[in-house]
């Protein structure tokens, strides 16, 4: 009886088919395989972050179809001076749409002398990316190959999308183009690039050649262009190009980029901010404050005020500015100096310096308040302190007001 019941119970249990058993085993195998590869790839990724060359080689052996691991191996090979080309080739073959790896492959191929691969890779990077770097690298490649036309073409492509500093591109163009052609190229660029052309030309002693570019920037630029334009004005004045400096300064004035009236030495308008209403910028025809030791503060607020500590040098400059003048014309300087918190203002006097023998500025031996004849088209007017022999040094606060420069008829 019990045996019969047992047989009937066995017949009620579903039999496990061989196919189902195989499927279960296959699923378990796939899960195990997936877990294995997950761990393997994670370990390969960790090894590829190591600075050791052996670790990165091992990472590529663990995951040879991972383009990122190949590129990371190439990075270390480049640093150690080993051949990185095979690894970079593998990275690009696995992911041909990555412009960064195409650029790296192009650079390494050029160093290895494989110019065909270098050009093809750099062109691919420029096609894949809208960024500045691939275009600049192509310009440099063609410059080194002596292909001026393609260098200029890709330089212009780089300039058109430059995010900031374009000095490397300008260094290439400066070796291929004459200054006037550089200016012509600059005039086609947006202001953020054009002003860098101006800095580049000025830095390469092409001050006069850059004049047309500076005038265009002054006519169309914004406050962002002002520091570059004022720096260029300083260079014009330092080199004695007074009329060019006045023209540029007046353009800035007319467009209200600077808070001063236009200047005209022939019409008697030679002083900038004669009423000391604005803080001195130290640029162009504005006031320059020397910061002489012992002159502890120089302030502009309706007057030029300065504080002398009593430790100043026997001969020092308080403030000065460039003046446009009409050579040979008579002028007279007027001013009021007050000792606000000092026994006296003795030793303070205005002096005029003019360019003589190139960059050397010579003092004009004349009492400016009694009148003087302009020695040149530009001069420096300087408020100076000179201690008289046997006297005590100036101590306390002084104020200068009522400054006027009259052009005599």
JOLIN-V188801 format. One record per residue. N is the residue number from 0. RES is the residue in three letters. PHI is phi as a letter, one per 30 degrees, with the letter a starting at -180 (none if undefined). PSI is psi in degrees with one decimal (NA if undefined). NEAR is the number of other C-alpha atoms within 10 Angstrom. Layout:
# JOLIN-V188801
<<N | RES | PHI | PSI | NEAR> <N | RES | PHI | PSI | NEAR>>
This chain:
# JOLIN-V188801
<<0 | UNK | none | -49.3 | 5> <1 | UNK | d | -39.3 | 7> <2 | UNK | d | -38.6 | 8> <3 | UNK | d | -41.7 | 8> <4 | UNK | d | -40.5 | 10> <5 | UNK | d | -40.1 | 11> <6 | UNK | d | -40.7 | 10> <7 | UNK | d | -36.8 | 11> <8 | UNK | d | -39.7 | 10> <9 | UNK | d | -35.2 | 10> <10 | UNK | d | -26.0 | 10> <11 | UNK | d | -23.0 | 9> <12 | UNK | d | 130.5 | 8> <13 | UNK | d | 136.7 | 7> <14 | UNK | d | 136.2 | 8> <15 | UNK | d | 119.1 | 8> <16 | UNK | d | 152.7 | 8> <17 | UNK | d | -35.2 | 9> <18 | UNK | d | -42.5 | 9> <19 | UNK | d | -37.2 | 10> <20 | UNK | d | -39.6 | 10> <21 | UNK | d | -40.1 | 11> <22 | UNK | d | -40.9 | 11> <23 | UNK | d | -42.6 | 12> <24 | UNK | d | -38.4 | 12> <25 | UNK | d | -40.8 | 12> <26 | UNK | d | -42.9 | 11> <27 | UNK | d | -37.4 | 12> <28 | UNK | d | -43.3 | 12> <29 | UNK | d | -40.4 | 12> <30 | UNK | d | -42.1 | 12> <31 | UNK | d | -39.5 | 12> <32 | UNK | d | -41.5 | 12> <33 | UNK | d | -41.8 | 12> <34 | UNK | d | -40.4 | 12> <35 | UNK | d | -47.3 | 12> <36 | UNK | d | -32.1 | 14> <37 | UNK | d | -46.4 | 12> <38 | UNK | d | -41.3 | 12> <39 | UNK | d | -45.1 | 15> <40 | UNK | d | -38.3 | 17> <41 | UNK | d | -41.2 | 15> <42 | UNK | d | -38.7 | 15> <43 | UNK | d | -40.8 | 23> <44 | UNK | d | -39.5 | 20> <45 | UNK | d | -42.5 | 13> <46 | UNK | d | -35.4 | 21> <47 | UNK | d | -15.8 | 25> <48 | UNK | d | -5.8 | 14> <49 | UNK | d | 146.9 | 15> <50 | UNK | d | -7.6 | 13> <51 | UNK | d | 132.8 | 12> <52 | UNK | d | -40.7 | 19> <53 | UNK | d | -38.8 | 13> <54 | UNK | d | -40.8 | 17> <55 | UNK | d | -34.5 | 27> <56 | UNK | d | -43.8 | 22> <57 | UNK | d | -38.3 | 17> <58 | UNK | d | -41.8 | 27> <59 | UNK | d | -35.8 | 24> <60 | UNK | d | -35.5 | 14> <61 | UNK | d | -34.0 | 19> <62 | UNK | b | 74.9 | 19> <63 | UNK | d | -12.5 | 17> <64 | UNK | c | 12.7 | 15> <65 | UNK | c | 110.7 | 19> <66 | UNK | d | -35.0 | 23> <67 | UNK | d | -41.2 | 21> <68 | UNK | d | -36.2 | 27> <69 | UNK | d | -41.2 | 27> <70 | UNK | d | -36.9 | 26> <71 | UNK | d | -36.4 | 23> <72 | UNK | d | -40.5 | 28> <73 | UNK | d | -35.7 | 29> <74 | UNK | e | -45.7 | 18> <75 | UNK | d | -37.9 | 20> <76 | UNK | d | -37.8 | 18> <77 | UNK | d | -41.6 | 13> <78 | UNK | d | -40.2 | 10> <79 | UNK | d | -6.1 | 11> <80 | UNK | i | 10.2 | 8> <81 | UNK | d | 172.4 | 10> <82 | UNK | d | 110.1 | 13> <83 | UNK | c | -5.7 | 23> <84 | UNK | e | -47.2 | 19> <85 | UNK | e | -42.2 | 12> <86 | UNK | d | -40.4 | 22> <87 | UNK | d | -39.1 | 27> <88 | UNK | e | -43.9 | 23> <89 | UNK | d | -42.7 | 22> <90 | UNK | d | -44.6 | 26> <91 | UNK | d | -37.2 | 23> <92 | UNK | d | -37.3 | 15> <93 | UNK | d | -29.5 | 16> <94 | UNK | b | 78.9 | 16> <95 | UNK | d | -7.6 | 17> <96 | UNK | c | 12.8 | 15> <97 | UNK | c | 107.1 | 17> <98 | UNK | d | -29.9 | 23> <99 | UNK | d | -42.4 | 18> <100 | UNK | d | -32.3 | 25> <101 | UNK | d | -40.0 | 28> <102 | UNK | d | -46.5 | 26> <103 | UNK | d | -41.3 | 22> <104 | UNK | d | -41.5 | 30> <105 | UNK | d | -43.1 | 30> <106 | UNK | d | -44.5 | 22> <107 | UNK | d | -35.6 | 21> <108 | UNK | d | -38.3 | 23> <109 | UNK | d | -42.3 | 15> <110 | UNK | d | -33.2 | 11> <111 | UNK | d | -4.4 | 14> <112 | UNK | i | 5.0 | 10> <113 | UNK | d | 80.9 | 13> <114 | UNK | d | -33.6 | 17> <115 | UNK | d | -46.9 | 11> <116 | UNK | d | -39.4 | 18> <117 | UNK | d | -50.7 | 24> <118 | UNK | d | -45.2 | 20> <119 | UNK | d | -40.8 | 15> <120 | UNK | d | -42.2 | 24> <121 | UNK | d | -37.4 | 28> <122 | UNK | d | -39.2 | 20> <123 | UNK | d | -42.2 | 19> <124 | UNK | d | -42.5 | 28> <125 | UNK | d | -33.5 | 24> <126 | UNK | d | -36.7 | 14> <127 | UNK | d | -25.1 | 16> <128 | UNK | c | 143.4 | 16> <129 | UNK | c | 12.9 | 14> <130 | UNK | d | 169.4 | 17> <131 | UNK | d | -39.9 | 19> <132 | UNK | d | -46.9 | 18> <133 | UNK | d | -36.5 | 25> <134 | UNK | d | -41.8 | 29> <135 | UNK | d | -41.3 | 24> <136 | UNK | d | -38.1 | 23> <137 | UNK | d | -41.7 | 28> <138 | UNK | e | -44.1 | 28> <139 | UNK | d | -37.6 | 21> <140 | UNK | d | -47.4 | 22> <141 | UNK | d | -28.2 | 19> <142 | UNK | d | -45.3 | 20> <143 | UNK | d | -24.6 | 12> <144 | UNK | d | -2.0 | 12> <145 | UNK | i | 18.8 | 11> <146 | UNK | c | 89.1 | 13> <147 | UNK | d | -39.9 | 17> <148 | UNK | d | -48.1 | 13> <149 | UNK | d | -31.1 | 17> <150 | UNK | d | -46.1 | 26> <151 | UNK | d | -40.7 | 20> <152 | UNK | d | -48.6 | 14> <153 | UNK | d | -26.2 | 22> <154 | UNK | d | -44.8 | 26> <155 | UNK | d | -37.0 | 20> <156 | UNK | d | -38.4 | 20> <157 | UNK | d | -42.4 | 24> <158 | UNK | d | -33.2 | 22> <159 | UNK | d | -22.6 | 15> <160 | UNK | b | 17.8 | 14> <161 | UNK | d | 132.2 | 18> <162 | UNK | d | -15.9 | 13> <163 | UNK | a | -111.5 | 11> <164 | UNK | d | 122.1 | 12> <165 | UNK | c | 18.5 | 19> <166 | UNK | e | -41.0 | 14> <167 | UNK | e | -38.8 | 12> <168 | UNK | d | -41.2 | 22> <169 | UNK | d | -33.7 | 20> <170 | UNK | d | -35.2 | 11> <171 | UNK | d | -50.4 | 19> <172 | UNK | d | -36.3 | 22> <173 | UNK | d | -21.7 | 17> <174 | UNK | c | -7.8 | 11> <175 | UNK | c | -26.8 | 16> <176 | UNK | c | 147.2 | 15> <177 | UNK | d | 163.2 | 11> <178 | UNK | e | -40.0 | 19> <179 | UNK | d | -37.8 | 14> <180 | UNK | d | -35.9 | 14> <181 | UNK | d | -42.5 | 21> <182 | UNK | d | -43.3 | 21> <183 | UNK | e | -40.9 | 13> <184 | UNK | d | -41.6 | 16> <185 | UNK | d | -36.5 | 20> <186 | UNK | d | -17.3 | 19> <187 | UNK | c | -2.4 | 12> <188 | UNK | c | 158.2 | 15> <189 | UNK | d | 160.2 | 13> <190 | UNK | e | -38.3 | 18> <191 | UNK | d | -28.6 | 16> <192 | UNK | d | -39.3 | 22> <193 | UNK | d | -39.7 | 23> <194 | UNK | d | -26.3 | 24> <195 | UNK | d | -33.2 | 19> <196 | UNK | e | -42.8 | 25> <197 | UNK | d | -43.6 | 26> <198 | UNK | d | -42.7 | 19> <199 | UNK | d | -48.1 | 20> <200 | UNK | d | -41.4 | 22> <201 | UNK | d | -41.8 | 19> <202 | UNK | d | -16.3 | 12> <203 | UNK | c | 25.7 | 11> <204 | UNK | i | 32.2 | 11> <205 | UNK | c | 52.8 | 15> <206 | UNK | d | -50.5 | 21> <207 | UNK | d | -41.5 | 15> <208 | UNK | d | -31.2 | 18> <209 | UNK | d | -0.6 | 23> <210 | UNK | e | -42.9 | 21> <211 | UNK | d | -39.8 | 15> <212 | UNK | d | -42.9 | 23> <213 | UNK | d | -41.6 | 27> <214 | UNK | d | -39.8 | 18> <215 | UNK | d | -43.1 | 15> <216 | UNK | d | -38.5 | 24> <217 | UNK | d | -31.9 | 24> <218 | UNK | d | -29.8 | 14> <219 | UNK | b | -11.1 | 10> <220 | UNK | d | -178.1 | 21> <221 | UNK | b | -173.0 | 13> <222 | UNK | d | -24.7 | 13> <223 | UNK | d | -26.2 | 12> <224 | UNK | d | -11.6 | 19> <225 | UNK | d | -47.1 | 17> <226 | UNK | e | -39.8 | 12> <227 | UNK | d | -42.1 | 17> <228 | UNK | d | -38.0 | 25> <229 | UNK | d | -38.8 | 23> <230 | UNK | d | -39.1 | 14> <231 | UNK | d | -38.3 | 24> <232 | UNK | d | -41.5 | 26> <233 | UNK | e | -40.9 | 19> <234 | UNK | d | -38.6 | 19> <235 | UNK | e | -44.5 | 22> <236 | UNK | d | -40.3 | 19> <237 | UNK | d | -29.9 | 15> <238 | UNK | c | -0.5 | 13> <239 | UNK | i | 13.5 | 17> <240 | UNK | d | 69.8 | 17> <241 | UNK | d | -45.9 | 20> <242 | UNK | d | -39.0 | 16> <243 | UNK | d | -39.7 | 16> <244 | UNK | d | -42.2 | 24> <245 | UNK | d | -42.6 | 23> <246 | UNK | e | -45.8 | 16> <247 | UNK | d | -42.8 | 25> <248 | UNK | e | -42.1 | 25> <249 | UNK | d | -32.9 | 20> <250 | UNK | d | -42.0 | 19> <251 | UNK | d | -37.5 | 26> <252 | UNK | d | -46.1 | 17> <253 | UNK | d | -30.2 | 16> <254 | UNK | c | 6.2 | 14> <255 | UNK | i | 29.5 | 12> <256 | UNK | d | -18.6 | 18> <257 | UNK | b | 149.7 | 17> <258 | UNK | d | 37.2 | 14> <259 | UNK | b | 156.5 | 19> <260 | UNK | d | 153.5 | 16> <261 | UNK | d | 154.4 | 19> <262 | UNK | c | 150.7 | 21> <263 | UNK | a | 101.9 | 18> <264 | UNK | d | -32.2 | 19> <265 | UNK | d | -19.0 | 14> <266 | UNK | c | 5.3 | 11> <267 | UNK | i | 9.8 | 18> <268 | UNK | c | 84.3 | 18> <269 | UNK | c | -23.2 | 23> <270 | UNK | c | 136.7 | 26> <271 | UNK | c | 129.9 | 20> <272 | UNK | h | 53.8 | 20> <273 | UNK | d | -21.8 | 19> <274 | UNK | c | 3.8 | 17> <275 | UNK | h | 49.2 | 20> <276 | UNK | d | -19.5 | 15> <277 | UNK | b | 147.5 | 17> <278 | UNK | e | 137.4 | 16> <279 | UNK | d | 131.5 | 18> <280 | UNK | d | -23.4 | 12> <281 | UNK | i | 18.8 | 16> <282 | UNK | b | 148.7 | 18> <283 | UNK | h | -131.7 | 25> <284 | UNK | c | 6.3 | 26> <285 | UNK | d | 172.1 | 22> <286 | UNK | d | 143.0 | 24> <287 | UNK | c | 130.2 | 19> <288 | UNK | c | 124.5 | 20> <289 | UNK | d | -26.8 | 14> <290 | UNK | i | 44.5 | 14> <291 | UNK | d | 138.9 | 17> <292 | UNK | e | 135.2 | 15> <293 | UNK | j | -20.6 | 16> <294 | UNK | c | 93.8 | 23> <295 | UNK | d | -18.5 | 16> <296 | UNK | a | 136.5 | 16> <297 | UNK | b | 121.7 | 21> <298 | UNK | b | 144.9 | 17> <299 | UNK | c | 113.8 | 18> <300 | UNK | a | 69.5 | 11> <301 | UNK | i | -4.0 | 16> <302 | UNK | a | 155.0 | 20> <303 | UNK | d | 109.5 | 21> <304 | UNK | c | 138.1 | 21> <305 | UNK | b | 146.1 | 20> <306 | UNK | c | 125.4 | 20> <307 | UNK | c | 130.2 | 22> <308 | UNK | d | -16.9 | 16> <309 | UNK | j | -4.2 | 15> <310 | UNK | c | 9.3 | 13> <311 | UNK | d | 161.8 | 19> <312 | UNK | d | 162.3 | 15> <313 | UNK | d | -20.6 | 15> <314 | UNK | b | 111.2 | 14> <315 | UNK | b | 156.3 | 19> <316 | UNK | c | 132.6 | 22> <317 | UNK | c | -50.8 | 23> <318 | UNK | a | 156.0 | 21> <319 | UNK | a | 162.3 | 22> <320 | UNK | a | 157.0 | 22> <321 | UNK | d | 144.4 | 25> <322 | UNK | b | 128.3 | 28> <323 | UNK | d | 129.3 | 25> <324 | UNK | b | 165.2 | 27> <325 | UNK | c | 111.1 | 21> <326 | UNK | e | 133.5 | 14> <327 | UNK | i | -11.8 | 12> <328 | UNK | d | 146.5 | 17> <329 | UNK | d | 136.3 | 16> <330 | UNK | b | 160.1 | 20> <331 | UNK | b | 133.8 | 16> <332 | UNK | c | 135.5 | 16> <333 | UNK | b | 144.6 | 15> <334 | UNK | a | 164.6 | 14> <335 | UNK | b | 126.5 | 11> <336 | UNK | c | 125.1 | 19> <337 | UNK | c | 138.4 | 15> <338 | UNK | c | 100.7 | 17> <339 | UNK | d | -40.2 | 15> <340 | UNK | b | 46.3 | 14> <341 | UNK | b | 151.6 | 15> <342 | UNK | e | -37.1 | 12> <343 | UNK | a | 172.5 | 16> <344 | UNK | c | 27.6 | 19> <345 | UNK | d | 137.3 | 17> <346 | UNK | j | -15.1 | 15> <347 | UNK | d | 130.4 | 20> <348 | UNK | a | 148.7 | 16> <349 | UNK | d | 137.1 | 18> <350 | UNK | b | 152.3 | 18> <351 | UNK | c | 134.0 | 24> <352 | UNK | b | 141.3 | 20> <353 | UNK | b | 152.5 | 21> <354 | UNK | d | 130.7 | 19> <355 | UNK | b | 130.0 | 12> <356 | UNK | h | 55.2 | 8> <357 | UNK | i | -125.9 | 9> <358 | UNK | d | -0.9 | 11> <359 | UNK | d | 128.7 | 9> <360 | UNK | c | 128.2 | 14> <361 | UNK | c | 145.4 | 14> <362 | UNK | d | 140.9 | 14> <363 | UNK | d | 118.2 | 16> <364 | UNK | d | 83.7 | 10> <365 | UNK | a | 148.5 | 12> <366 | UNK | d | 107.9 | 14> <367 | UNK | d | -27.7 | 19> <368 | UNK | d | -16.3 | 15> <369 | UNK | c | -1.9 | 10> <370 | UNK | j | 148.4 | 17> <371 | UNK | a | 158.3 | 20> <372 | UNK | c | 126.9 | 18> <373 | UNK | d | 123.4 | 20> <374 | UNK | d | -14.5 | 19> <375 | UNK | a | 175.8 | 18> <376 | UNK | d | -12.2 | 19> <377 | UNK | b | 144.4 | 25> <378 | UNK | b | 168.3 | 24> <379 | UNK | c | 124.1 | 19> <380 | UNK | c | 122.7 | 20> <381 | UNK | b | 132.1 | 20> <382 | UNK | d | 117.7 | 18> <383 | UNK | b | 150.8 | 17> <384 | UNK | c | 127.4 | 21> <385 | UNK | b | 117.8 | 17> <386 | UNK | d | 128.0 | 18> <387 | UNK | d | 142.2 | 12> <388 | UNK | e | 132.4 | 8> <389 | UNK | i | -6.8 | 6> <390 | UNK | c | 160.4 | 9> <391 | UNK | d | 154.8 | 11> <392 | UNK | d | 152.0 | 20> <393 | UNK | d | 132.3 | 27> <394 | UNK | b | 133.7 | 20> <395 | UNK | j | -166.7 | 19> <396 | UNK | c | 139.7 | 22> <397 | UNK | b | 159.9 | 23> <398 | UNK | b | 137.2 | 20> <399 | UNK | c | 126.8 | 20> <400 | UNK | b | 172.1 | 17> <401 | UNK | i | 33.0 | 14> <402 | UNK | d | 126.7 | 18> <403 | UNK | b | 141.1 | 17> <404 | UNK | b | 109.1 | 20> <405 | UNK | c | 131.6 | 17> <406 | UNK | d | 119.7 | 22> <407 | UNK | d | 146.2 | 12> <408 | UNK | d | NA | 7>>
